Amino acid sequence: MAKIISGKELSARLKAVMAAQVAAFPEQYGRVPHLVVILVGDNPASVSYVTGKAKAAAEVGIRNTTLRRPETISEAELLGLIAELNADADVDGILVQLPLPKHIDTDRVIAAIDCAKDVDGFHPSNVAALWQKQPCTLPCTPKGILRMLQTAGVEIEGRHAVVVGRSNIVGLPVAKLLLDANATVTMAHSRTPDLGAVTRQADILVVAVGRPKFVKGDMVREGAVVIDVGVNRDPETGKLCGDVDYAAVEPLVSVITPVPGGVGPMTICCLMENTIECFLRRVNG
Ligand code: NDP
């Protein structure tokens, strides 16, 4: 039976430690960290993510402001709002919930956020710093994945890690972090022929594809470590499910993350950590 890494439990432990840390901030620094989340429109998944972030902030003692704007907001208005928040000394972290409506240039919006307040780690300067091995704010999902692997005692150095998916927010940065941890990394994507032959080579398999139950039992090596990033609706049951066919894969592997309760809670936990880091850098000058 596989060891199941519960992101829910690990994040609860980490949030309790952060809550104790933040409780001391008013005396130390005169205030607590302040995270501002901008939500454009009312996409149900985005609303649910933003609600989860607000709940986690409350648990940790971080001040959270969610600014809701209509789907029709212009790019100029959104950029104006970000400029105001950049200039606001009481704001430590700015997060624009993605995806944005099609009429808005997401890259331009992300680049407009003050890099020092970029708690998502998506700003081009943070991305460049990651790839140049310089200090930076790490993107939350890859950071959470590495934390899960380390906490579960998974050896990364010298192992073959296969990452399926090459998005800017998950696949690419998680591959870079695994590389930095001295794994041998293979990246696979929609143009990879015979994907199963590649994924079966993985000691550590990270799947970030966005297709329900995409990775079947015959695509994993026995004893592998499997990290399932996907958040999908099972077309049959309507319930949340990952990119990995959990029932088929779990009996074969040594370590696996569940969906829900795996990578998702760790992503939010790392957002809280990033907010505290940005706060501390600002208050300590
Ligand atoms: P993207 O849609 O940006 O990227 C998906 C990647 O999967 C692409 O690189 C694509 O390849 C690849 N892909 C698609 N189909 C196949 C296929 N048939 N075979 C191999 N590769 C394929 O998704 P994200 O990275 O943003 O998200 C992936 C999943 O993770 C989603 O379910 C998302 O909801 C979830 N997610 C979960 C988070 C969490 O905190 N738990 C955080 C962020 C995302 P190509 O580049 O060739 O098109």
Boltz pocket constraint, residues with backbone or C-beta under 6 A from the ligand:
constraints:
  - pocket:
      binder: B
      contacts: [[A, 141], [A, 164], [A, 165], [A, 166], [A, 167], [A, 168], [A, 169], [A, 170], [A, 171], [A, 188], [A, 189], [A, 190], [A, 191], [A, 192], [A, 195], [A, 207], [A, 208], [A, 209], [A, 210], [A, 211], [A, 228], [A, 229], [A, 230], [A, 231], [A, 232], [A, 263], [A, 264], [A, 265], [A, 267], [A, 268]]
      max_distance: 6.0
